[in-house]
Amino acid sequence: MEQILAIHQQHFRDPSNVDAECPVAAKSTGFLMGAVTRESLADFCTQSETKVFVARGGENVAGCMIANFIPPEELQDVVWIDPCVRGVFLKNTKQRGLLYMEQIAVDKCHQRTGVSRQLLKFASSTLPPTARMHSFISIKPRLNEASISFHRQMGFQLEGFFQKDNFWGMKDYMSALFIR
């Protein structure tokens, strides 16, 4: 658990301080805006709706992915690019055939070695063949270019946007919804 928390801290950017300069490394490798504590990680591991996938690199954790199934009512604020996709998306969510990738992070010693791809591939293999995956990626006030690029390379498509005036203490927050 300590190694997963350490990896998370390598990529975490405090959403209450979005005006702080984002390090160049974070721009090329992406970042996380949701805090994970020892307690929240323990909760993730005990919730039946949440899956924690871990990739090992020798004796150490190379990367991790936290994913879960979310209820359809949590998607009511999404603005869809194509309204037809909304119906399919919500139908799959109700059938538990849609996995939400909440966070994916790789230890900086293992970056650019395919760990994220392997985590995503393994997570996909645990789902029914008709299931889909989705992720919300920050675009405002801080753009997560590296994450958008990764998701597009992995076959995710932009399907909508989520916007809130005040989200995690950020004003005028917006994220892009990608689905695969």
N, C-alpha and C positions, 0 to 999 in steps of 0.2 A: 504494500500500500504506500509506503514511504517513497518508493521510486516513481510511482504514478503521480503522486503529489508533486514531486520534484520536477517531473516533465511538464506538468501543468503550469507550475510557476515559471518555467522557462518561456512560456508563450502567453501568459496572462497579461492583459493590458487593462488597468483599472478604468471601468466605464465612467466613473465620476471625475476622471481627469483626462478627458478626451482631447483637451487642448495641449497636453504634454507632447513633446516631439516623439514620434514613433521611431524606434531605432531602425536603421537600414536593414538589419538582419530580419526584423519582424516584417518588413515590407516584402522581402523575398521568400519568407517561409510561412507567412500567415501569423495570426494571433487568435487568442481566446478572450472573450469578454465576460464569460460566466465563471464566477469564482467556484472552486472546488476545495472544500475543507476535508479534514479527516472524517468528520461526522457525516458530511453530505456524501462522501464516497462510500462510507459504510452503509448509508441509507440506500444509495444506488444499488449496491451489491445485494441487498435484501429484498428489494422491490421486485415483484414478479413481472412487472411491465418493463423493467429496465434491464438492459444487457451491457455488461462491461467486457469488451474484448481486449486482450493483452497480447502483444507480440514480444517475444523474447529475443535477445541478442546475446547468446552465451548465457551467463549467469544473471544478466541484468534485463530489466524491462526496456525494450527498444521503443515501444509506442503503445498507445491505448486509444480506444474509441468507446465513448459512452453513447448509447442509443436507447430509444424507448418508443413505445406506441403511445401516441397522444390522442385524447378524445376529440371528436370533430368540433365541439364547441370552442375549442382553443384556436380554431382556424377562421373564426367569423370575421376577423379584421383583415384578412388577406384580400388584396385587390388583384384579381386574376387577369392575365393578359388575354386568355381565351376562356370565356365562361363555360365552354363545354368541358374543359379540363377540370374545372371545379367539381362538377358532378361526379366524374370518375374518381377523382381524388378523395372526395368525401365518402363515396361508396366503399372504396378500398379501406379507408380509415375505419369505418364501421365494422368491416369484416376482419379487422386486425391484420390486413395484408400490406401495411404500410409502416415502415420503420423510419423513425426520425433520428438522424445522426446529430446528436446534440453537440458533441465535441470529438475531435480527432487530433491527437498530438503525438509527435515523435521526438525522442531525445535528440538533442543537437548532434551528438556523436553518430547517430544513425540516419540523419536526414539525407535525402537524395539517394537512398539505397532501396527504395520500393516498399518500405514498411507500411506507409499509408495505403498503398495499392493492395497489399496483402491483407491488411485489416479490413478494408472495404470488400475485397473478394471473399474473405471468410465470412464476414457478416452477411453478405448476400447469399452465401451457400446455406445459411441457417433458415432462410425464409422459404415459403412456398414459391413455386416457379412463377406464379402470376403476381407476386408481391412486388411492391415498388419501395424505393427509399427516397427520402427528401431531407433537405437541409436548408436552414435560414442562414444567410451570410451577410454580415454587416456591410452596408454601403454608405451609411451616413450616421453620425458625423465623421466616422473613420472608415475608409474604404479598405476592405480586406482583399486586395488584388490577387495575392498568392492563392488564397482559398478558392476564389472564383475560377482562376485558371485551372487548379487541380480538379475541381468538380466538373468543369467542362471537358477536360481530358478524360475523365472517367465516365463520360456519357450522360452527365446530368444536363438538363435543359432549364433555362429560365422560364418560369411559369407564372410568377406573380410577385407582389411586394407586400411587406408588412410595415406599417408606419404608425408610430405613436408619438404624441407630443412630449411625453415624459416616460421613458423606459429605462429602468435601472439607473435612474438619476440623470439620464441624458436627455436633453431637449432636442426635439426634431429628429428622433431616431428613425432610421429606415434600414430594413434588410431585404435581400432578394431571396425568393423561394426557388430553389432548384430541385427538380424531381428527376429520378432515373427509374 
